[in-house]
Amino acid sequence: MSKYLLKPLAVASLLALAHPLAASAQDADAGEKVFRKCKACHMVGEDAKNRVGPELNNLLGRQAGTVPDFKYSKAMEAKGNDGLVWDDDTLSEYLENPKKYVKGTKMSFAGLRKETEIQDVIAYLKTFSEAAGTPAETESKAEEPAKNDEAAAAAEPVQTAAASDGDVLPKDAEVPDHGVFHLGRKALPDEVEAWNIDIRPDGSGLPVGRGTVAQGEVIYTETCAVCHGVFGEGEGRWPVLAGGQGTLEDDRPEKTIGSYWPYLSTVFDYVRRAMPFGNAHSLSDNGVYSVVAYLLYLNDVVTDEEFELSNENFASIKLPNEENFIADNRLEEPAYAAKEEPCMKECKPGPVEITMRARVLDVTPDSEDDSVGAGAIE
């Protein structure tokens, strides 16, 4: 450290000691943005429920490990039984380094490195905690006055006479007249389009858009790194996304985008359809292009931080293991071609033998407690 920095740092430290509130100021609005890193596993608010991690309503003032119907690690339950109650101080320490504060926790999140982020997210959680002195959002919503019945009725979609009980149809929808019970209706074009989002290896189905490696790094760090690691190395037992080249013939191969996946379309489609975990479909098309570009960079498929992936150059990108996959030609097999029932007996001469154990394939937990699976969070 430069000697010229010592005096300013010392002054800053004295100011922080003299004004502790300045060092721990809390901003709930900023905390809501920080909480995006937590949304993949935790919920707050009116409809909050347990997911991969427990819901966090009324967290402040709550004994650790006591949310109903959530299976905690033995370490977290023991901490709670020993008297751990969540408040500003205990949450600050836990959020900085969960595994250090509760050794044995299932929490795979590495922790928040910035003190301001820790204080801000605590402030945000306080807005959902009665014990913190701020009314929970769920309570405020419950106290909202009921809408005027006539106004509510006027705002509801028209229910046709032909519709079954509870089947509400838009005004422009086709009235069903088919079948005995007149159930269902033809999907509207917009509804079909919303579901028709698959992407093929040749790029068919790609939306118009573009995104750079640098832009993808920002999105990935904010929404993906909590589970998959800063460099795609995987946190805890969450999937590894980068590396693994040259390991496919090992007893424990590391199957990543760069070592195993055959087509970039699979990466794009999966990110677009299912990620971020717990908040799927929240990324724009440009956002998906950006994240996929960054994943290519993590796997050394592209090396330029300014590389831009778009619908125009997408089909030109080839993943390293593509040539090791073969086309599905089952329709050319005799049984399928003749539309016969395939043979499902005596497929292999001699008795069936075990050739590999599940633990070697890395599909079982590395924990003594087999109920603790991949991606467990507290």
Backbone hydrogen bonds in HBPLUS format (Angstrom, degrees):
<---DONOR---> <-ACCEPTOR-->    atom                        ^
c    i                          cat <-CA-CA->   ^        H-A-AA   ^      H-
h    n   atom  resd res      DA  || num        DHA   H-A  angle D-A-AA Bond
n    s   type  num  typ     dist DA aas  dist angle  dist       angle   num
A0005-LEU N   A0002-SER O   3.07 MM   3  5.52 159.6  2.11 110.3 116.8     1
A0006-LEU N   A0003-LYS O   3.33 MM   3  5.43 150.8  2.42  99.8 107.6     2
A0009-LEU N   A0005-LEU O   3.09 MM   4  6.17 159.5  2.13 151.6 158.0     3
A0010-ALA N   A0006-LEU O   2.90 MM   4  6.08 153.4  1.97 148.6 156.2     4
A0011-VAL N   A0007-LYS O   2.96 MM   4  6.23 159.0  2.01 154.9 160.3     5
A0012-ALA N   A0008-PRO O   2.89 MM   4  6.11 160.2  1.93 147.8 153.4     6
A0013-SER N   A0009-LEU O   2.89 MM   4  6.12 153.5  1.97 146.3 153.5     7
A0014-LEU N   A0010-ALA O   3.00 MM   4  6.28 154.5  2.06 147.3 153.5     8
A0015-LEU N   A0011-VAL O   2.93 MM   4  6.22 155.9  1.99 151.3 158.1     9
A0016-ALA N   A0012-ALA O   2.95 MM   4  6.18 150.5  2.03 144.8 153.1    10
A0017-LEU N   A0013-SER O   3.00 MM   4  6.30 149.0  2.10 143.7 151.9    11
A0018-ALA N   A0014-LEU O   2.85 MM   4  6.08 152.1  1.93 146.4 154.7    12
A0019-HIS N   A0015-LEU O   2.86 MM   4  5.92 142.1  2.00 142.4 152.1    13
A0022-ALA N   A0019-HIS O   2.98 MM   3  5.55 134.2  2.19 113.9 125.4    14
A0023-ALA N   A0020-PRO O   3.14 MM   3  5.25 128.3  2.43  96.7 109.7    15
A0024-SER N   A0021-LEU O   3.21 MM   3  5.11 139.3  2.38  93.2 104.6    16
A0031-GLY N   A0027-ASP O   2.86 MM   4  6.09 146.8  1.97 145.2 156.2    17
A0032-GLU N   A0028-ALA O   2.95 MM   4  6.23 135.0  2.16 143.3 153.3    18
A0033-LYS N   A0030-ALA O   3.13 MM   3  5.40 128.4  2.40 101.2 113.5    19
A0034-VAL N   A0030-ALA O   3.17 MM   4  6.58 153.4  2.25 144.6 152.2    20
A0035-PHE N   A0031-GLY O   2.86 MM   4  6.04 146.5  1.97 145.5 154.7    21
A0036-ARG N   A0033-LYS O   3.18 MM   3  5.56 158.1  2.23 106.4 113.2    22
A0037-LYS N   A0034-VAL O   3.05 MM   3  6.04 165.5  2.07 127.4 130.0    23
A0038-CYS N   A0035-PHE O   2.76 MM   3  5.03 147.7  1.86 107.2 118.2    24
A0039-LYS N   A0035-PHE O   3.01 MM   4  6.28 131.9  2.25 149.7 164.0    25
A0041-CYS N   A0038-CYS O   2.98 MM   3  5.92 159.8  2.02 128.2 132.8    26
A0042-HIS N   A0038-CYS O   2.95 MM   4  5.86 159.3  2.00 152.0 157.2    27
A0053-GLY N   A0041-CYS O   3.01 MM  12  5.08 147.4  2.12 140.3 135.1    28
A0056-LEU N   A0043-MET O   2.95 MM  13  6.21 167.0  1.97 169.8 173.6    29
A0048-ALA N   A0045-GLY O   3.23 MM   3  5.28 165.2  2.25 112.9 113.6    30
A0051-ARG N   A0053-GLY O   2.83 MM   2  5.06 166.7  1.84 161.1 156.4    31
A0058-ASN N   A0128-PHE O   2.72 MM  70  5.77 164.7  1.75 135.6 139.5    32
A0062-ARG N   A0059-LEU O   3.05 MM   3  5.36 156.6  2.11 134.8 132.5    33
A0061-GLY N   A0086-TRP O   2.71 MM  25  5.42 178.7  1.71 165.9 166.0    34
A0086-TRP N   A0062-ARG O   2.99 MM  24  5.65 167.8  2.00 153.6 152.2    35
A0064-ALA N   A0084-LEU O   2.95 MM  20  5.74 170.6  1.96 151.6 153.4    36
A0077-GLU N   A0073-SER O   3.13 MM   4  6.43 165.1  2.16 153.7 157.7    37
A0078-ALA N   A0074-LYS O   2.92 MM   4  6.04 154.5  1.99 144.3 151.5    38
A0079-LYS N   A0075-ALA O   3.04 MM   4  6.26 152.4  2.12 142.4 149.5    39
A0080-GLY N   A0076-MET O   3.03 MM   4  6.32 158.0  2.08 148.4 153.8    40
A0081-ASN N   A0077-GLU O   2.92 MM   4  6.19 159.7  1.96 149.6 155.3    41
A0082-ASP N   A0078-ALA O   2.92 MM   4  6.10 132.9  2.14 139.6 152.5    42
A0084-LEU N   A0079-LYS O   3.00 MM   5  5.59 161.4  2.04 144.6 143.5    43
A0083-GLY N   A0080-GLY O   2.96 MM   3  5.20 159.1  2.00 107.8 113.6    44
A0091-LEU N   A0087-ASP O   2.91 MM   4  5.79 163.2  1.94 155.4 160.9    45
A0092-SER N   A0088-ASP O   3.02 MM   4  5.98 150.5  2.11 136.7 145.1    46
A0093-GLU N   A0089-ASP O   3.16 MM   4  6.45 162.7  2.19 151.8 154.7    47
A0094-TYR N   A0090-THR O   3.00 MM   4  6.15 159.2  2.04 145.5 151.9    48
A0095-LEU N   A0091-LEU O   2.80 MM   4  5.86 170.9  1.81 156.7 159.0    49
A0096-GLU N   A0092-SER O   3.17 MM   4  6.21 138.6  2.35 137.9 147.9    50
A0097-ASN N   A0093-GLU O   3.37 MM   4  6.63 153.2  2.45 143.9 149.0    51
A0112-LEU N   A0095-LEU O   2.78 MM  17  5.93 158.3  1.83 151.0 157.4    52
A0100-LYS N   A0097-ASN O   3.13 MM   3  5.46 130.4  2.39 106.9 119.7    53
A0101-TYR N   A0097-ASN O   3.06 MM   4  6.28 159.2  2.11 159.7 166.1    54
A0102-VAL N   A0098-PRO O   2.94 MM   4  6.02 166.3  1.96 156.0 159.5    55
A0105-THR N   A0102-VAL O   3.08 MM   3  5.64 148.9  2.18 143.6 139.8    56
A0117-GLU N   A0114-LYS O   3.13 MM   3  5.35 121.0  2.50 100.1 113.7    57
A0118-ILE N   A0114-LYS O   3.17 MM   4  6.53 157.2  2.22 150.1 156.5    58
A0119-GLN N   A0115-GLU O   2.99 MM   4  6.26 167.3  2.01 156.1 158.2    59
A0120-ASP N   A0116-THR O   2.90 MM   4  5.99 154.4  1.96 145.2 153.0    60
A0121-VAL N   A0117-GLU O   2.94 MM   4  6.06 162.6  1.97 151.0 154.7    61
A0122-ILE N   A0118-ILE O   3.10 MM   4  6.28 149.9  2.20 144.1 152.5    62
A0123-ALA N   A0119-GLN O   3.00 MM   4  6.23 152.2  2.08 141.5 149.1    63
A0124-TYR N   A0120-ASP O   2.98 MM   4  6.31 148.8  2.08 143.5 152.1    64
A0125-LEU N   A0121-VAL O   2.95 MM   4  6.20 157.6  2.00 144.8 150.3    65
A0126-LYS N   A0122-ILE O   2.92 MM   4  6.16 138.8  2.09 143.5 155.1    66
A0127-THR N   A0124-TYR O   3.09 MM   3  5.49 140.9  2.24 105.4 115.6    67
A0128-PHE N   A0125-LEU O   3.01 MM   3  5.44 158.6  2.06 110.1 116.9    68
A0129-SER N   A0126-LYS O   3.00 MM   3  4.85 166.1  2.02 110.3 110.4    69
A0132-ALA N   A0129-SER O   3.18 MM   3  5.50 151.2  2.26 104.9 113.3    70
A0133-GLY N   A0130-GLU O   3.04 MM   3  5.57 165.6  2.06 117.1 121.1    71
A0139-GLU N   A0136-ALA O   3.02 MM   3  5.32 125.8  2.33 101.6 114.9    72
A0140-SER N   A0136-ALA O   3.17 MM   4  6.58 156.9  2.23 151.3 157.2    73
A0141-LYS N   A0137-GLU O   2.96 MM   4  6.17 157.1  2.01 152.2 158.1    74
A0142-ALA N   A0138-THR O   3.04 MM   4  6.17 146.2  2.16 136.6 145.9    75
A0143-GLU N   A0139-GLU O   3.10 MM   4  6.34 134.5  2.32 140.8 152.0    76
A0144-GLU N   A0141-LYS O   3.25 MM   3  5.36 161.5  2.28 102.8 108.4    77
A0152-ALA N   A0148-ASN O   2.88 MM   4  6.10 161.9  1.91 162.3 168.0    78
A0153-ALA N   A0149-ASP O   2.92 MM   4  6.07 158.1  1.97 147.1 153.2    79
A0154-ALA N   A0150-GLU O   2.99 MM   4  6.17 150.3  2.08 142.9 150.8    80
A0155-ALA N   A0151-ALA O   3.13 MM   4  6.35 137.6  2.32 138.7 149.3    81
A0155-ALA N   A0152-ALA O   3.16 MM   3  5.18 128.4  2.44  94.3 107.7    82
A0156-GLU N   A0153-ALA O   3.33 MM   3  5.33 146.7  2.45  97.3 106.4    83
A0163-ALA N   A0160-THR O   3.21 MM   3  5.41 152.9  2.29 101.8 109.7    84
A0167-ASP N   A0164-SER O   2.95 MM   3  5.37 166.2  1.97 136.6 138.0    85
A0173-ALA N   A0170-PRO O   3.09 MM   3  5.26 166.0  2.11 111.9 115.4    86
A0191-GLU N   A0188-LEU O   2.94 MM   3  5.25 123.9  2.26 107.1 121.9    87
A0192-VAL N   A0188-LEU O   3.06 MM   4  6.42 155.9  2.12 157.9 165.4    88
A0193-GLU N   A0189-PRO O   2.95 MM   4  6.15 162.7  1.98 150.8 155.6    89
A0194-ALA N   A0190-ASP O   3.05 MM   4  6.19 146.0  2.17 138.0 146.3    90
A0195-TRP N   A0192-VAL O   3.16 MM   3  5.45 132.5  2.40 102.9 114.5    91
A0196-ASN N   A0192-VAL O   2.97 MM   4  6.09 136.7  2.16 146.7 160.0    92
A0197-ILE N   A0195-TRP O   2.94 MM   2  5.70 130.4  2.19 109.1  94.2    93
A0200-ARG N   A0204-SER O   3.00 MM   4  5.20 161.7  2.04 149.1 154.5    94
A0203-GLY N   A0200-ARG O   2.79 MM   3  5.35 161.8  1.82 126.0 129.8    95
A0206-LEU N   A0203-GLY O   3.15 MM   3  5.70 157.7  2.20 140.1 139.0    96
A0311-ASN N   A0209-GLY O   3.31 MM 102  6.07 144.2  2.45 158.0 156.9    97
A0211-GLY N   A0309-LEU O   2.94 MM  98  5.54 144.8  2.06 151.1 162.2    98
A0309-LEU N   A0211-GLY O   2.91 MM  98  5.54 156.0  1.97 160.9 153.2    99
A0216-GLY N   A0212-THR O   2.96 MM   4  6.17 153.3  2.03 144.9 153.0   100
A0213-VAL N   A0307-PHE O   3.04 MM  94  5.84 139.0  2.21 157.1 169.3   101
A0217-GLU N   A0213-VAL O   2.94 MM   4  6.21 142.5  2.08 149.5 159.3   102
A0214-ALA N   A0305-GLU O   3.22 MM  91  5.72 131.4  2.47 173.2 160.1   103
A0219-ILE N   A0215-GLN O   3.41 MM   4  6.78 164.0  2.44 148.7 151.8   104
A0220-TYR N   A0216-GLY O   2.81 MM   4  5.90 168.2  1.83 155.4 159.4   105
A0221-THR N   A0217-GLU O   2.93 MM   4  5.93 163.8  1.96 144.8 149.5   106
A0222-GLU N   A0218-VAL O   3.21 MM   4  6.35 150.3  2.31 140.9 148.3   107
A0223-THR N   A0219-ILE O   2.90 MM   4  6.03 155.6  1.96 156.4 162.8   108
A0224-CYS N   A0220-TYR O   2.75 MM   4  4.78 153.1  1.82 135.4 141.3   109
A0225-ALA N   A0220-TYR O   2.91 MM   5  6.02 147.9  2.02 157.4 155.9   110
A0227-CYS N   A0224-CYS O   3.11 MM   3  5.97 151.9  2.19 123.5 128.9   111
A0228-HIS N   A0224-CYS O   2.99 MM   4  6.02 176.5  1.99 159.0 157.9   112
A0229-GLY N   A0225-ALA O   2.88 MM   4  4.38 138.6  2.05 123.0 122.7   113
A0235-GLU N   A0227-CYS O   2.87 MM   8  5.31 164.6  1.90 144.2 140.9   114
A0234-GLY N   A0228-HIS O   2.70 MM   6  3.95 153.7  1.76 121.2 115.7   115
A0232-GLY N   A0229-GLY O   3.25 MM   3  4.91 170.7  2.26 102.5 103.9   116
A0241-LEU N   A0232-GLY O   2.76 MM   9  4.75 151.8  1.84 138.9 147.7   117
A0242-ALA N   A0232-GLY O   3.17 MM  10  5.02 150.1  2.26 133.2 128.1   118
A0238-TRP N   A0235-GLU O   2.90 MM   3  5.50 168.0  1.92 143.2 146.1   119
A0257-ILE N   A0241-LEU O   3.38 MM  16  5.82 154.8  2.45 124.6 128.8   120
A0247-THR N   A0244-GLY O   3.15 MM   3  5.59 144.8  2.28 145.6 140.0   121
A0250-ASP N   A0247-THR O   2.91 MM   3  5.23 162.7  1.94 116.8 122.2   122
A0260-TYR N   A0256-THR O   2.86 MM   4  5.48 158.8  1.90 147.4 150.9   123
A0261-TRP N   A0256-THR O   3.20 MM   5  6.49 163.0  2.23 146.1 151.2   124
A0266-THR N   A0263-TYR O   3.23 MM   3  5.59 139.5  2.40 102.9 112.2   125
A0267-VAL N   A0264-LEU O   3.06 MM   3  5.15 117.6  2.47  97.6 112.4   126
A0268-PHE N   A0264-LEU O   3.00 MM   4  6.34 168.3  2.02 160.3 161.9   127
A0269-ASP N   A0265-SER O   2.88 MM   4  5.93 167.3  1.89 147.2 151.4   128
A0270-TYR N   A0266-THR O   2.99 MM   4  6.02 158.1  2.04 142.6 148.6   129
A0271-VAL N   A0267-VAL O   2.99 MM   4  6.17 171.9  2.00 157.8 160.0   130
A0272-ARG N   A0268-PHE O   2.92 MM   4  6.01 164.9  1.95 152.3 157.3   131
A0273-ARG N   A0269-ASP O   2.88 MM   4  5.86 150.3  1.97 141.6 149.8   132
A0274-ALA N   A0270-TYR O   2.86 MM   4  5.67 164.2  1.88 152.0 155.7   133
A0275-MET N   A0271-VAL O   3.20 MM   4  4.84 150.1  2.30 121.8 126.9   134
A0279-ASN N   A0276-PRO O   2.81 MM   3  5.25 161.0  1.84 138.0 140.9   135
A0287-GLY N   A0284-SER O   3.02 MM   3  4.85 115.5  2.45  90.2 106.6   136
A0288-VAL N   A0284-SER O   2.94 MM   4  6.33 148.6  2.04 150.5 158.4   137
A0289-TYR N   A0285-ASP O   3.05 MM   4  6.36 164.4  2.07 152.5 156.0   138
A0290-SER N   A0286-ASN O   2.98 MM   4  6.19 153.1  2.06 143.6 151.2   139
A0291-VAL N   A0287-GLY O   2.98 MM   4  6.24 162.1  2.01 151.1 154.7   140
A0292-VAL N   A0288-VAL O   2.94 MM   4  6.12 168.4  1.96 157.6 160.7   141
A0293-ALA N   A0289-TYR O   2.93 MM   4  6.07 151.8  2.01 143.4 151.5   142
A0294-TYR N   A0290-SER O   3.01 MM   4  6.31 151.7  2.09 146.3 153.7   143
A0295-LEU N   A0291-VAL O   2.94 MM   4  6.26 149.8  2.03 147.4 156.1   144
A0296-LEU N   A0292-VAL O   2.98 MM   4  6.27 147.7  2.09 145.9 154.2   145
A0297-TYR N   A0293-ALA O   3.08 MM   4  6.39 147.1  2.19 140.1 149.1   146
A0298-LEU N   A0294-TYR O   2.89 MM   4  6.24 153.5  1.96 149.8 156.7   147
A0299-ASN N   A0295-LEU O   3.19 MM   4  6.33 137.8  2.38 135.9 145.9   148
A0301-VAL N   A0296-LEU O   2.92 MM   5  5.13 148.4  2.02 161.5 156.6   149
A0300-ASP N   A0297-TYR O   3.09 MM   3  5.03 164.8  2.11 108.7 110.1   150
A0307-PHE N   A0304-ASP O   2.97 MM   3  5.23 164.1  2.00 112.9 116.2   151
A0314-PHE N   A0310-SER O   3.04 MM   4  5.74 123.9  2.36 146.2 159.5   152
A0316-SER N   A0313-ASN O   3.13 MM   3  5.52 147.9  2.23 110.2 119.7   153
A0317-ILE N   A0314-PHE O   3.12 MM   3  5.76 167.3  2.14 120.6 124.6   154
A0322-GLU N   A0319-LEU O   3.26 MM   3  5.70 170.2  2.27 124.1 124.6   155
A0324-ASN N   A0321-ASN O   3.16 MM   3  5.65 152.3  2.24 113.5 121.4   156
A0325-PHE N   A0322-GLU O   3.16 MM   3  5.79 166.0  2.18 121.7 123.6   157
A0332-GLU N   A0329-ASN O   2.93 MM   3  5.60 158.4  1.98 119.7 126.6   158
A0333-GLU N   A0330-ARG O   3.04 MM   3  5.30 159.6  2.08 108.8 115.4   159
A0337-ALA N   A0333-GLU O   2.91 MM   4  6.06 169.0  1.92 163.9 167.6   160
A0338-ALA N   A0334-PRO O   2.92 MM   4  5.99 158.1  1.97 153.4 157.8   161
A0340-GLU N   A0335-ALA O   2.72 MM   5  4.86 156.4  1.78 154.5 158.0   162
A0339-LYS N   A0336-TYR O   3.03 MM   3  4.76 152.1  2.11  97.1 105.7   163
A0360-VAL N   A0357-ARG O   3.09 MM   3  5.44 129.1  2.36 105.1 117.6   164
A0361-LEU N   A0357-ARG O   3.34 MM   4  6.77 146.1  2.46 143.2 152.5   165
A0361-LEU N   A0358-ALA O   3.01 MM   3  5.04 120.6  2.38  95.0 110.3   166
A0363-VAL N   A0358-ALA O   3.40 MM   5  5.92 166.5  2.42 145.3 148.9   167
A0362-ASP N   A0359-ARG O   3.07 MM   3  4.91 150.5  2.16  95.0 104.2   168
A0372-VAL N   A0369-ASP O   3.02 MM   3  5.81 168.2  2.04 124.0 127.9   169
